[in-house]
């Protein structure tokens, strides 16, 4: 039974109610010496409190998507881990990025992707706009938006925390965004938070996100070329990563949206703030924050805006209310999709080679 399963939550509620009912029925029926009776009654109180706390924790997790599965909670999510290659099993001279993406949930597809260049692997979830499968779009290539989760969290968190595909589709239907492919990769393939930077000996997350994931998506789907056809966005730590990756890798992303990002000064020479001050990439950034969010206050957005150097540009948006949670981020996403859509290429017909992605 899954951690976020509705039946698991119902079962916990039933157990909590049964614990209280049992305590009421048995309280006056306990026999034995006085110390034993006291100990048993204290035990019943502890059981009631424990089950009630579990109900609250599971309810909060289901609401905000902190952990998407038991593996996520226990630290084994994403099927991640560095790939160790034996001497007699070296990667091929030309890595094969063909991957089978299987149906997952709510219109999403999922695959465990091997990072040939980063030396790691992890889950990647993909959402295709409805137009992708229509006959009249059979020779159309689509822009791509990488969507990065926060920490704690996994790509699966977006499916629990918000209906991301439905949100994007609503913007497309209303004419506020062009059809785009959403790609949700893990930002902790080796279960290490590097701020999406390459750290030798730990995890090469930047290479994973800008090389391995990009080549895998380009190989398996009809995508527009980088950088004009690619953007990146994220929440919390993922927002920090979105800003950092766009500033450090303008050859991959033309635009980025950082929603409630972590402090951009953290991370030294690999931080978004250092990159904004010391590089001149041709990228456009959106930094959105809430006045009531103590973990990502508007001053972070101001730091980036004042530090960036042309030709890079920064647009800042401040929400009056909302904390560091899924409800607030869900209010940010629609406008962020629209903003990004206006800065990447729209879908366009391109002659496909015989071996091109379906």
PELIN-V136316 format. One record per residue. RES is the residue in one small letter. D_FIRST is the distance of its C-alpha to the first C-alpha in Angstrom with 1 decimal. Layout:
res->RES d_first->D_FIRST
res->RES d_first->D_FIRST
This chain:
res->x d_first->0.0
res->x d_first->3.8
res->x d_first->6.7
res->x d_first->8.5
res->x d_first->6.6
res->x d_first->9.3
res->x d_first->7.7
res->x d_first->6.4
res->x d_first->10.1
res->x d_first->11.5
res->x d_first->10.3
res->x d_first->11.8
res->x d_first->14.8
res->x d_first->15.3
res->x d_first->15.3
res->x d_first->17.8
res->x d_first->20.0
res->x d_first->20.0
res->x d_first->21.1
res->x d_first->23.9
res->x d_first->25.0
res->x d_first->25.1
res->x d_first->27.2
res->x d_first->29.6
res->x d_first->30.1
res->x d_first->30.6
res->x d_first->32.5
res->x d_first->36.0
res->x d_first->35.3
res->x d_first->34.8
res->x d_first->37.8
res->x d_first->39.3
res->x d_first->41.2
res->x d_first->41.0
res->x d_first->39.2
res->x d_first->36.5
res->x d_first->36.0
res->x d_first->35.8
res->x d_first->33.2
res->x d_first->31.0
res->x d_first->31.3
res->x d_first->30.5
res->x d_first->27.4
res->x d_first->26.3
res->x d_first->27.0
res->x d_first->25.0
res->x d_first->21.9
res->x d_first->22.4
res->x d_first->22.9
res->x d_first->19.9
res->x d_first->17.4
res->x d_first->19.3
res->x d_first->19.2
res->x d_first->15.4
res->x d_first->15.3
res->x d_first->18.0
res->x d_first->16.4
res->x d_first->13.1
res->x d_first->15.4
res->x d_first->17.8
res->x d_first->15.3
res->x d_first->14.1
res->x d_first->17.9
res->x d_first->19.2
res->x d_first->16.7
res->x d_first->17.6
res->x d_first->14.5
res->x d_first->12.5
res->x d_first->9.8
res->x d_first->9.4
res->x d_first->12.3
res->x d_first->14.2
res->x d_first->14.0
res->x d_first->15.1
res->x d_first->17.7
res->x d_first->16.7
res->x d_first->16.0
res->x d_first->18.2
res->x d_first->18.8
res->x d_first->22.0
res->x d_first->24.9
res->x d_first->28.6
res->x d_first->29.7
res->x d_first->32.2
res->x d_first->34.8
res->x d_first->36.9
res->x d_first->40.6
res->x d_first->40.4
res->x d_first->37.6
res->x d_first->38.8
res->x d_first->37.6
res->x d_first->39.7
res->x d_first->42.7
res->x d_first->41.2
res->x d_first->37.4
res->x d_first->35.5
res->x d_first->33.2
res->x d_first->32.1
res->x d_first->28.3
res->x d_first->26.0
res->x d_first->23.9
res->x d_first->21.2
res->x d_first->19.9
res->x d_first->17.0
res->x d_first->16.6
res->x d_first->19.2
res->x d_first->22.0
res->x d_first->21.1
res->x d_first->21.4
res->x d_first->20.2
res->x d_first->21.7
res->x d_first->21.9
res->x d_first->25.6
res->x d_first->28.0
res->x d_first->30.6
res->x d_first->33.8
res->x d_first->35.9
res->x d_first->33.6
res->x d_first->32.5
res->x d_first->28.8
res->x d_first->25.8
res->x d_first->22.8
res->x d_first->20.7
res->x d_first->22.8
res->x d_first->21.7
res->x d_first->24.5
res->x d_first->25.4
res->x d_first->28.4
res->x d_first->30.6
res->x d_first->31.3
res->x d_first->34.9
res->x d_first->33.8
res->x d_first->33.3
res->x d_first->36.4
res->x d_first->39.4
res->x d_first->41.8
res->x d_first->39.8
res->x d_first->39.7
res->x d_first->42.1
res->x d_first->40.8
res->x d_first->39.4
res->x d_first->37.1
res->x d_first->36.9
res->x d_first->33.9
res->x d_first->32.3
res->x d_first->30.1
res->x d_first->27.7
res->x d_first->26.7
res->x d_first->24.0
res->x d_first->24.6
res->x d_first->23.8
res->x d_first->21.3
res->x d_first->19.4
res->x d_first->18.8
res->x d_first->19.8
res->x d_first->16.3
res->x d_first->17.2
res->x d_first->19.8
res->x d_first->17.4
res->x d_first->15.8
res->x d_first->19.1
res->x d_first->21.3
res->x d_first->21.9
res->x d_first->24.1
res->x d_first->25.0
res->x d_first->26.0
res->x d_first->28.0
res->x d_first->29.8
res->x d_first->30.5
res->x d_first->32.0
res->x d_first->34.4
res->x d_first->35.4
res->x d_first->36.1
res->x d_first->38.1
res->x d_first->40.1
res->x d_first->39.2
res->x d_first->37.6
res->x d_first->38.2
res->x d_first->35.4
res->x d_first->33.7
res->x d_first->30.9
res->x d_first->28.3
res->x d_first->27.0
res->x d_first->24.2
res->x d_first->24.6
res->x d_first->23.2
res->x d_first->26.0
res->x d_first->24.8
res->x d_first->24.6
res->x d_first->25.7
res->x d_first->23.7
res->x d_first->27.1
res->x d_first->28.4
res->x d_first->31.8
res->x d_first->32.4
res->x d_first->32.2
res->x d_first->35.3
res->x d_first->36.2
res->x d_first->36.5
res->x d_first->37.9
res->x d_first->36.2
res->x d_first->33.0
res->x d_first->31.7
res->x d_first->33.6
res->x d_first->31.5
res->x d_first->34.4
res->x d_first->35.2
res->x d_first->31.5
res->x d_first->31.5
res->x d_first->35.1
res->x d_first->35.7
res->x d_first->32.7
res->x d_first->30.5
res->x d_first->33.7
res->x d_first->34.9
res->x d_first->31.6
res->x d_first->31.5
res->x d_first->35.2
res->x d_first->34.9
res->x d_first->32.2
res->x d_first->33.0
res->x d_first->36.3
res->x d_first->36.9
res->x d_first->39.9
res->x d_first->41.4
res->x d_first->40.9
res->x d_first->42.0
res->x d_first->43.1
res->x d_first->40.0
res->x d_first->37.4
res->x d_first->36.2
res->x d_first->33.6
res->x d_first->31.9
res->x d_first->29.4
res->x d_first->28.3
res->x d_first->29.1
res->x d_first->29.2
res->x d_first->28.7
res->x d_first->31.7
res->x d_first->33.7
res->x d_first->32.8
res->x d_first->33.9
res->x d_first->37.2
res->x d_first->37.7
res->x d_first->36.9
res->x d_first->39.2
res->x d_first->42.0
res->x d_first->41.7
res->x d_first->41.1
res->x d_first->43.2
res->x d_first->43.5
res->x d_first->39.8
res->x d_first->39.3
res->x d_first->41.9
res->x d_first->40.0
res->x d_first->37.2
res->x d_first->35.6
res->x d_first->34.5
res->x d_first->32.6
res->x d_first->32.7
res->x d_first->33.3
res->x d_first->33.5
res->x d_first->37.1
res->x d_first->38.9
res->x d_first->41.3
res->x d_first->38.7
res->x d_first->38.8
res->x d_first->42.6
res->x d_first->44.1
res->x d_first->40.8
res->x d_first->40.1
res->x d_first->40.5
res->x d_first->43.4
res->x d_first->45.3
res->x d_first->44.8
res->x d_first->46.0
res->x d_first->49.1
res->x d_first->50.0
res->x d_first->49.1
res->x d_first->50.2
res->x d_first->47.5
res->x d_first->47.8
res->x d_first->44.6
res->x d_first->43.7
res->x d_first->41.2
res->x d_first->39.6
res->x d_first->38.5
res->x d_first->36.9
res->x d_first->36.4
res->x d_first->36.3
res->x d_first->39.0
res->x d_first->36.6
res->x d_first->34.3
res->x d_first->35.3
res->x d_first->33.3
res->x d_first->34.9
res->x d_first->38.2
res->x d_first->40.7
res->x d_first->42.9
res->x d_first->40.6
res->x d_first->41.4
res->x d_first->45.0
res->x d_first->45.1
res->x d_first->44.0
res->x d_first->46.3
res->x d_first->49.3
res->x d_first->48.7
res->x d_first->48.2
res->x d_first->51.2
res->x d_first->52.3
res->x d_first->51.5
res->x d_first->48.0
res->x d_first->47.3
res->x d_first->44.9
res->x d_first->43.9
res->x d_first->42.5
res->x d_first->40.8
res->x d_first->40.3
res->x d_first->38.2
res->x d_first->39.6
res->x d_first->36.3
res->x d_first->32.7
res->x d_first->30.9
res->x d_first->28.9
res->x d_first->25.7
res->x d_first->24.0
res->x d_first->26.1
res->x d_first->29.3
res->x d_first->28.2
res->x d_first->27.3
res->x d_first->30.9
res->x d_first->32.3
res->x d_first->30.7
res->x d_first->32.7
res->x d_first->36.0
res->x d_first->35.0
res->x d_first->34.2
res->x d_first->37.6
res->x d_first->39.3
res->x d_first->38.0
res->x d_first->38.7
res->x d_first->42.3
res->x d_first->42.7
res->x d_first->41.2
res->x d_first->42.7
res->x d_first->41.9
res->x d_first->40.7
res->x d_first->43.7
res->x d_first->44.8
res->x d_first->45.4
res->x d_first->46.6
res->x d_first->43.9
res->x d_first->44.7
res->x d_first->43.9
res->x d_first->41.0
res->x d_first->39.6
res->x d_first->35.9
res->x d_first->35.1
